[in-house]
């Protein structure tokens, strides 16, 4: 089921945030990690969870989006990557609010 869900999530582009967000959020809820990612505190994720989520988020970005989101400051943290994605896309369109 997880593999099938992962395959249905498109790569995030500059045009498809709304659908990508819905599918990625559902997958993160299924994995039981969405609440941890959304917390605005400085609580670090467990190393294995952080590594898995970084891989998932980075794999599901196209090249242009990757270049606009991933920085030296956030590439090591799934929480910071998730925040950068939401900040970039959710704030630009009211229909995309996360």
N, C-alpha and C positions, 0 to 999 in steps of 0.2 A: 504494500500500500504506500509506504514512504517513497519508494522508487518511482511509482506511478505518479504520485503527487509532485515529486521533484521534476519529473519530465514535463508536466503540464505548465510549469512556471516559465514564462518567457524570459529572455535576457532583458534586463532593465535598459530602456533607451530613453532618449529625451522626450519621446512621445507617448509612452505607455505606462506611466507611473501608476495610474488609478487601478488598472487591471493587475499589474505586477504587485502592487501593495496588497490587494485583496487576496491574491493567491499566496504570496509570501507570508502574510499574517496568518492565514489558515494553517500553513505548514508549521510556522513557529508555535502556534497554539497547540497543534498536534504533538509537537516535540516537547511541549511544556516549558518553553523558554521565553515566550513573548513578554510576560510580566517582568522578567529579569532584564531584558533588553530595554524595556520602556522606562524603567526606574531612572529617575534623574539624580540618583545618589552616586557616590564613588565606589560602590561595592563592585569588586571585580568578579567576573565569572570564573568558574573553575577552569583550569587550563585546557582540559579536554573539550569542554563545552565551547569555550572561546575559540579554540582551533577549528572545531566543526562549523561554527557559525560564521567565522571569517571566511572559510572556504566556500560555504554556501552563498554568502552575500557577494563575494568577489566573482565566483563562477557565474552568477546570474546577473552580471553587468556586461553590456557591450563595451567595446574599446573606448569609445568617446565618453561614455558615462564613467567608466573606470578612471580615465584621465581627469575628469572633473570632480570625482568624489574621493578617490584614494590618495592620501598624502603621507608623508613621512610621519606626521603626528598621529594619524589614526589607523594606519595599516596593521598595527599590532593588537587592536581592540575591536571586537565585534560590536560592542556597545557604541563606540565612537563612530564606526562605519555606519551603523544603523541611524544614529543621530544625524550624521552628515547627509545621508540619503533623505531622511525626513525633512531636514532643514532646506535642502536644495529644492525638493519637489513640492512638498506640502505647502510651503509658504508662498509659492509662486502662483498657485491657482486655488481658489476657495473650494473647488470641487475635489481637490486632492488632499484636503486636510486629513492628517493621520490621527 
